[in-house]
Amino acid sequence: MKEITYAAPTTIAEATALLEKQGDRARVLAGGTDIIVQVREGRRDLDAIVDIKQIPEVNELTCDGKGLVIGSAVACCLIYENAAVAKAFPGIIDAVSLIGGIQIQSRASLGGNLCNASPAADGIPVLIALEGLCDIAGPKGNRSVPVEQFCTAPGKTVIQRGEFLVRFRFPPPKPNSGAAYLRFIPRNEMDIAVVGAGVSVQLDGSKSKCIAARIALAAVAPTPLLVPDAGAALVGTTLDDAAIARAAELAQAAAKPITDMRGDADYRRHLVGVLVKRALTVAIDRAGTKNK
C-alpha cells in the first residue's frame, strides 16, 4: 500500500502552506466520508491528506441576528441538533438530515459535501436557494464565492492551489420567508438523489404575494443548478397553482439530465416538476406561518 502523508494543521496559514506545497497531490479532509473512500478504492491518487478539523474557524457554528455561519468541517449532526439553526433555517435541516445515515452524519460536513462537487449532492441546492457564500482561504489571501459558482464540473470546483473552504455564510432569514429541500431516491434511505430540489420564497407584508424566490436543482446537470428564470416567474404572483406550475415548467426546461442506471432523462425531467412543486408548497407554508 502506498504511503500517504497525514497532516493536522491548527491554523489557516499552516493549512494553506501545506496545500500550496503539495498542490494537486494533496486533498483536504473535512469530514472524510468521501475522500477516505475514494483513496481506499484507488479513485484518488494522493501524496498527502490535510485534516483541517483542528482549525477553530472551520468548526464555527453560529446563528444569530447577523445570520448563519457554518464552518466547513462542522458535522451534519451538529447542524440539525442546533435549535437556533433548526428554527431559522429549516431548509438546511432538510438537507443535512439526508446526507448518509446517522453514522455518516456524525462525520460528514456540508463543506465536504460541496467540495466533493457531486452533481447529486443533497447539501448544495438549498445552500444556493438561501444565497449562501463560500469563504475561501489561500496563500494569496481570502475570497468569497456564491455557492452556485463553486462547482465547475463533476468533481471540480473553483478551489485553486493552496486554497480551501473555510466557512459558509448566510444572511438572516428575511421576514415572511421559507425554504425547503426535497429529493427522490429509489430506496428509503442512504441512496443518491435521482433528482433534488432546493427552493426559497419570500412573501410581502400581507403574505399574499411573492417578492423573491430562488430554485436550485441537483442531479440534472453537470453541477448543482440555479434556475433564475423559475424563481423570477414566481415574483409578483400570489403563488397559486398556476404560478407554481409555471415555475416547475421553467425548472424542467433548464434541467439537462442524463440517462443512467438510476433513471432516464425523461424520468428525471418529470421528477424536477414534481419536486419543485412539492418543495415550493413546503417553503410557502413555512413562509406563511413564520412570525405568527
VOGU-3710 file (C-alpha; in Angstrom, 3 decimals, decimal comma):
1> mkeityaapt> 0,000/0,000/0,000  1,266/3,463/-0,884  2,281/5,798/1,941  0,233/8,974/2,299  1,384/11,841/4,484  -1,169/12,928/7,081  -1,088/16,441/8,495  -3,423/18,121/11,002  -2,669/21,862/10,991  -4,145/24,087/13,680
11> tiaeatalle> -4,190/27,378/11,758  -5,414/28,548/8,377  -1,936/29,750/7,440  -0,399/26,376/8,216  -3,057/24,584/6,168  -2,651/26,799/3,117  1,135/26,401/3,244  0,822/22,607/3,293  -1,704/22,627/0,456  0,358/25,005/-1,659
21> kqgdrarvla> 3,441/22,838/-1,231  1,676/19,606/-2,254  -0,556/21,094/-4,964  -2,752/18,561/-6,751  -1,134/15,745/-4,771  -2,963/16,803/-1,592  -6,603/16,872/-0,548  -8,374/18,405/2,411  -10,153/16,196/4,929  -13,124/17,997/6,473
31> ggtdiivqvr> -15,307/15,021/7,351  -13,586/12,274/5,406  -16,648/10,305/4,343  -15,880/10,879/0,656  -12,122/11,301/0,411  -11,215/8,272/2,524  -13,411/6,019/0,409  -12,011/7,488/-2,816  -8,405/6,900/-1,719  -9,114/3,387/-0,464
41> egrrdldaiv> -10,783/2,436/-3,739  -7,968/3,916/-5,843  -10,106/6,683/-7,311  -7,796/9,326/-5,818  -4,013/9,076/-6,080  -2,634/11,327/-3,344  0,614/12,037/-1,551  -0,925/13,946/1,364  -4,139/14,428/3,309  -4,557/17,680/5,211
51> dikqipevne> -7,025/17,268/8,077  -8,451/20,711/8,851  -10,657/19,706/11,776  -8,202/21,148/14,340  -8,581/24,674/12,900  -11,027/26,741/15,016  -12,547/28,695/12,122  -13,757/25,587/10,277  -15,627/24,427/13,390  -17,645/27,611/13,908
61> ltcdgkglvi> -21,425/27,278/14,067  -23,284/30,471/14,953  -26,855/31,508/14,239  -27,978/34,931/15,414  -29,318/38,240/14,179  -26,333/38,625/11,864  -27,138/35,412/10,025  -25,745/31,901/9,948  -22,108/30,800/9,834  -21,256/27,134/9,284
71> gsavaccliy> -17,616/26,102/9,322  -16,613/23,756/6,533  -15,806/20,917/8,958  -18,932/21,144/11,139  -20,564/17,717/11,188  -24,101/17,437/9,847  -25,422/16,137/13,163  -24,233/19,289/14,952  -26,191/21,397/12,486  -29,522/19,610/12,772
81> enaavakafp> -29,159/19,313/16,559  -28,740/23,097/16,872  -32,101/24,553/17,932  -31,383/28,044/16,587  -30,469/26,711/13,137  -33,469/24,379/13,078  -35,820/27,270/13,856  -34,350/29,858/11,487  -33,144/27,616/8,626  -35,359/24,502/8,385
91> giidavslig> -34,448/24,134/4,722  -30,849/23,424/5,701  -32,065/20,867/8,215  -33,985/19,166/5,383  -30,709/18,710/3,531  -28,193/17,791/6,231  -30,505/15,172/7,709  -30,437/13,348/4,346  -26,666/13,111/3,895  -26,000/9,432/4,567
101> giqiqsrasl> -27,110/7,649/7,725  -26,621/8,628/11,346  -23,060/7,302/11,474  -22,102/9,269/8,355  -23,778/12,420/9,696  -21,523/12,345/12,755  -18,533/12,937/10,455  -19,774/14,317/7,132  -19,816/18,089/6,706  -21,559/20,487/4,364
111> ggnlcnaspa> -18,130/21,764/3,375  -17,017/18,311/2,329  -20,320/17,711/0,561  -19,812/20,848/-1,517  -16,103/20,292/-2,223  -16,773/16,737/-3,400  -18,752/18,516/-6,159  -21,186/15,726/-6,924  -23,995/16,925/-9,206  -26,364/14,906/-6,989
121> adgipvlial> -25,180/16,283/-3,634  -28,068/16,778/-1,224  -26,408/19,586/0,667  -25,948/22,049/-2,177  -29,300/23,108/-3,728  -30,776/24,638/-0,583  -27,498/26,453/0,141  -27,876/28,023/-3,299  -31,527/28,847/-2,667  -30,579/30,588/0,588
131> eglcdiagpk> -27,927/32,747/-1,120  -25,005/31,153/0,688  -21,471/32,465/0,309  -18,310/30,364/0,498  -15,304/31,906/2,284  -12,102/30,512/0,783  -8,628/30,933/2,263  -5,426/30,627/0,280  -1,786/31,688/0,118  -2,757/34,881/-1,724
141> gnrsvpveqf> -5,459/35,842/0,773  -9,162/35,286/1,222  -12,051/35,459/-1,227  -15,785/34,746/-1,243  -17,763/32,906/-3,913  -21,540/32,318/-4,131  -22,385/28,650/-3,632  -23,879/28,406/-7,123  -20,500/29,340/-8,644  -18,384/26,973/-6,540
151> ctapgktviq> -18,760/23,724/-8,537  -17,481/23,888/-12,109  -17,884/20,269/-13,271  -18,416/16,852/-11,672  -15,722/16,596/-9,004  -14,292/20,030/-9,920  -14,516/23,340/-8,055  -13,115/26,873/-8,084  -10,591/25,934/-5,388  -7,063/26,771/-6,572
161> rgeflvrfrf> -3,644/25,574/-5,445  -3,162/26,149/-1,726  -6,788/27,114/-1,099  -9,511/25,513/0,984  -13,080/26,261/2,007  -13,240/27,768/5,495  -16,923/28,507/6,068  -20,371/29,225/4,682  -22,176/32,486/5,425  -25,910/33,124/5,058
171> pppkpnsgaa> -27,849/36,346/5,596  -30,504/36,358/8,318  -33,851/34,924/7,178  -35,929/37,635/5,557  -39,378/38,416/7,005  -42,082/36,039/5,771  -39,601/33,730/4,091  -39,298/29,975/3,885  -37,088/27,349/2,278  -37,153/23,612/1,689
181> ylrfiprnem> -35,230/20,742/0,135  -36,733/17,545/-1,244  -35,219/14,678/-3,190  -36,304/11,460/-4,851  -34,344/8,252/-4,244  -35,070/4,649/-5,287  -34,687/3,328/-1,735  -35,982/4,634/1,558  -32,625/5,851/2,855  -28,892/6,205/2,255
191> diavvgagvs> -29,127/6,452/-1,511  -28,064/9,022/-4,101  -30,660/11,503/-5,305  -32,160/10,848/-8,717  -33,353/14,465/-8,530  -33,210/17,054/-5,760  -34,864/20,472/-5,471  -33,984/23,296/-3,085  -36,177/26,384/-3,009  -36,709/29,593/-1,077
201> vqldgskskc> -39,537/32,123/-1,200  -40,300/35,442/0,452  -43,800/36,865/0,827  -44,803/40,503/1,153  -46,047/42,011/4,403  -49,584/40,818/3,814  -48,304/37,325/2,984  -50,353/37,414/-0,196  -47,696/37,890/-2,888  -44,232/36,596/-3,629
211> iaarialaav> -41,485/39,219/-3,657  -38,467/36,907/-4,076  -37,768/33,279/-4,922  -34,845/31,019/-5,817  -34,942/27,473/-7,174  -31,941/25,131/-7,450  -31,683/21,529/-8,635  -29,468/18,503/-8,043  -28,653/15,516/-10,275  -29,938/17,052/-13,517
221> aptpllvpda> -26,848/18,893/-14,803  -23,045/18,599/-14,583  -23,180/20,822/-11,484  -25,900/21,784/-8,987  -28,076/24,159/-10,951  -29,604/27,513/-10,042  -32,612/28,293/-12,268  -33,091/32,086/-12,067  -35,993/32,142/-14,525  -38,017/29,725/-12,407
231> gaalvgttld> -37,629/31,864/-9,308  -38,309/35,081/-11,196  -41,550/33,645/-12,582  -42,965/33,498/-9,050  -42,237/37,128/-8,177  -45,395/39,254/-8,164  -47,722/36,252/-8,136  -49,956/35,005/-5,361  -48,125/31,673/-5,563  -51,251/29,982/-6,799
241> daaiaraael> -51,238/26,622/-8,557  -50,732/28,208/-11,979  -47,691/30,197/-10,844  -46,139/27,187/-9,158  -46,774/25,055/-12,247  -45,102/27,676/-14,430  -42,024/27,765/-12,185  -41,858/23,973/-12,303  -42,050/24,031/-16,115  -39,180/26,503/-16,313
251> aqaaakpitd> -37,109/24,342/-13,969  -37,813/21,330/-16,165  -36,745/23,274/-19,248  -33,445/24,279/-17,623  -32,627/20,752/-16,474  -30,106/18,800/-18,547  -30,378/15,295/-17,104  -28,604/12,211/-18,375  -29,855/8,665/-18,692  -28,114/6,160/-16,441
261> mrgdadyrrh> -28,866/3,153/-14,255  -30,783/5,359/-11,797  -33,265/6,711/-14,323  -33,600/8,021/-17,838  -33,546/11,685/-18,770  -37,305/11,994/-19,308  -37,987/10,433/-15,917  -35,623/12,860/-14,218  -37,164/15,806/-16,025  -40,620/14,713/-14,870
271> lvgvlvkral> -39,340/14,447/-11,298  -37,996/18,003/-11,461  -41,535/19,266/-11,978  -42,940/17,130/-9,178  -40,274/18,023/-6,627  -40,204/21,743/-7,395  -43,966/21,938/-6,840  -43,772/19,994/-3,599  -40,762/21,890/-2,266  -42,413/25,214/-3,068
281> tvaidragtk> -45,534/24,129/-1,205  -43,443/23,383/1,893  -41,470/26,640/1,614  -44,630/28,716/1,125  -46,208/27,112/4,184  -43,103/27,885/6,230  -43,092/31,484/4,995  -46,750/31,923/5,798  -46,547/30,533/9,306  -43,341/32,308/10,312
291> nk> -43,783/35,020/12,948  -47,390/34,052/13,632
//
